[in-house]
């Protein structure tokens, strides 16, 4: 039970910190991730692209660490080898595109749903 509480605390604190970065909703994060995934990012969108890169890196790292700390409670298995932040951003953006009715919701919670759908554990 102590391990579960630690994992929940780590995930909660990380998501709270990440969501305070300038992309509270799926709408805002979708714009940032579209900038990040452009072949050539315009100077005016560097910051937005960086928000997406940092966000997906933070979320996927947090989920991976939480899974190691408490495998029985985190049902998301982020791939290890060969997994890129571009791939993480594309998975998130696909979720946004497939679920436009949720774009007003918190970006961190939507990311959790996106990665759970894309990377369920096959234990």
LINVENQUI-V133333 format. One record per residue. N is the residue number from 0. RES is the residue in one small letter. SS is DSSP state (h for helix, s for strand, l for the rest). PHI is phi in radians with two decimals (999 if undefined). PSI is psi in whole degrees, -180 to 180 (999 if undefined). Layout:
# LINVENQUI-V133333
n={N;N}
res={RES;RES}
ss={SS;SS}
phi={PHI;PHI}
psi={PSI;PSI}
This chain:
# LINVENQUI-V133333
n={0;1;2;3;4;5;6;7;8;9;10;11;12;13;14;15;16;17;18;19;20;21;22;23;24;25;26;27;28;29;30;31;32;33;34;35;36;37;38;39;40;41;42;43;44;45;46;47;48;49;50;51;52;53;54;55;56;57;58;59;60;61;62;63;64;65;66;67;68;69;70;71;72;73;74;75;76;77;78;79;80;81;82;83;84;85;86;87;88;89;90;91;92;93;94;95;96;97;98;99;100;101;102;103;104;105;106;107;108;109;110;111;112;113;114;115;116;117;118;119;120;121;122}
res={x;x;x;x;x;x;x;x;x;x;x;x;x;x;x;x;x;x;x;x;x;x;x;x;x;x;x;x;x;x;x;x;x;x;x;x;x;x;x;x;x;x;x;x;x;x;x;x;x;x;x;x;x;x;x;x;x;x;x;x;x;x;x;x;x;x;x;x;x;x;x;x;x;x;x;x;x;x;x;x;x;x;x;x;x;x;x;x;x;x;x;x;x;x;x;x;x;x;x;x;x;x;x;x;x;x;x;x;x;x;x;x;x;x;x;x;x;x;x;x;x;x;x}
ss={l;h;h;h;h;h;h;h;h;h;h;h;h;h;h;h;h;h;h;l;l;l;l;l;s;h;h;h;h;h;h;h;h;h;h;h;l;l;l;l;l;l;h;h;h;h;h;h;h;h;h;h;h;h;h;h;h;h;h;h;h;h;h;h;h;h;h;h;h;l;l;l;l;l;l;s;l;l;l;l;l;l;l;l;h;h;h;h;h;h;h;h;h;h;h;h;h;h;l;h;h;h;l;l;l;s;h;h;h;h;h;h;h;h;h;h;h;h;l;s;l;l;l}
phi={999;-1.11;-1.13;-1.07;-1.10;-1.11;-1.10;-1.11;-1.11;-1.07;-1.12;-1.09;-1.13;-1.12;-1.15;-1.12;-1.19;-1.15;-1.25;-1.50;-1.41;2.01;-2.65;-1.31;-2.02;-1.06;-0.99;-1.17;-1.19;-1.05;-1.09;-1.12;-1.27;-1.12;-1.12;-1.07;-1.55;-1.17;-1.01;-2.23;-1.38;-1.13;-0.92;-1.20;-2.00;-1.00;-1.11;-1.04;-1.08;-1.14;-1.09;-1.09;-1.02;-1.15;-1.10;-1.16;-1.12;-1.11;-1.15;-1.18;-1.12;-1.09;-1.12;-1.14;-1.18;-1.09;-1.11;-1.15;-1.25;-2.60;-1.01;-1.34;-1.87;-1.81;-1.60;-2.12;-2.03;-1.15;-1.04;-1.57;-1.26;1.45;-1.37;-2.04;-1.21;-1.11;-1.12;-1.06;-1.18;-1.15;-1.09;-1.11;-1.14;-1.09;-1.08;-1.04;-1.15;-1.37;-2.29;-1.10;-1.20;-1.78;-1.08;-1.40;-1.44;-1.03;-1.06;-1.14;-1.18;-1.14;-1.10;-1.03;-1.12;-1.10;-1.28;-1.15;-1.21;-1.41;-2.30;-1.22;-1.29;-1.94;-1.20}
psi={-36;-39;-41;-45;-39;-46;-44;-42;-44;-47;-45;-46;-42;-44;-37;-42;-42;-43;-13;4;-4;24;77;-30;167;-36;-49;-43;-34;-44;-42;-41;-32;-39;-44;-35;0;146;-47;111;123;148;-37;-12;8;-46;-46;-44;-40;-35;-46;-48;-46;-39;-54;-34;-47;-44;-49;-38;-43;-44;-39;-44;-42;-37;-41;-39;-35;75;-31;-14;-20;108;28;125;91;131;148;-79;133;-5;129;163;-28;-43;-44;-41;-39;-39;-45;-46;-37;-42;-44;-45;-36;-19;61;-23;-13;-1;-19;-8;168;129;-37;-42;-37;-38;-42;-45;-42;-47;-30;-41;-39;-32;59;147;142;52;999}
